[in-house]
Amino acid sequence: MVPQPDSWTTTKDGTVLDFPVTGDRVEVQIQLSPDQIGTLRGAIGAPGQQSARSWQFVYP
């Protein structure tokens, strides 16, 4: 993950990552390696904004 988050907080809905922001925009690169087969669902968003939901199917 680039840049590294300032903090990680676990909630009942998932994990909240807090990134340093110095302007109006921030770019974050996240690379994932699934550890299970099947449909995986996720979401990413910013405070006060609607989350973007996604899904992917992982096969062997």
C-alpha positions in Angstrom: 0.0 0.0 0.0 1.4 3.4 -1.0 1.4 5.6 0.9 1.3 3.8 4.3 -1.8 4.9 6.3 -1.3 6.9 9.5 -3.6 4.5 11.4 -5.7 1.3 11.0 -9.0 0.9 12.9 -11.1 -2.2 12.9 -14.9 -1.7 12.9 -17.9 -4.0 12.7 -18.1 -3.2 9.0 -14.4 -3.7 8.1 -11.2 -1.7 8.4 -10.8 2.1 8.3 -7.4 3.4 7.0 -6.5 7.0 7.8 -4.2 8.5 5.2 -2.3 11.9 5.4 -3.9 14.5 3.1 -2.1 17.7 2.3 -4.4 19.0 -0.4 -7.7 18.5 -2.1 -6.8 15.2 -3.6 -5.0 12.0 -2.5 -3.9 9.0 -4.5 -3.6 5.6 -2.8 -2.4 2.4 -4.4 -3.7 -0.9 -2.9 -2.6 -4.3 -4.0 -4.5 -7.3 -2.7 -3.8 -11.1 -2.8 -6.9 -13.1 -2.1 -6.6 -16.1 0.2 -9.8 -17.9 -0.7 -11.7 -19.0 -3.8 -15.1 -17.6 -4.7 -16.9 -14.2 -4.8 -15.2 -11.5 -2.7 -17.0 -8.2 -2.0 -15.5 -4.9 -0.9 -16.0 -1.2 -0.7 -13.8 1.9 -0.6 -14.7 5.5 0.2 -14.0 8.7 2.0 -15.7 10.4 4.9 -18.8 12.2 3.9 -18.8 10.5 0.5 -20.7 7.5 -0.9 -18.6 4.3 -1.0 -17.7 2.6 -4.2 -18.6 -1.1 -3.9 -16.9 -3.8 -5.9 -16.8 -7.5 -6.2 -14.5 -10.1 -7.9 -14.6 -13.8 -8.5 -11.4 -15.7 -7.6 -10.8 -19.0 -9.2 -7.9 -21.5 -8.9 
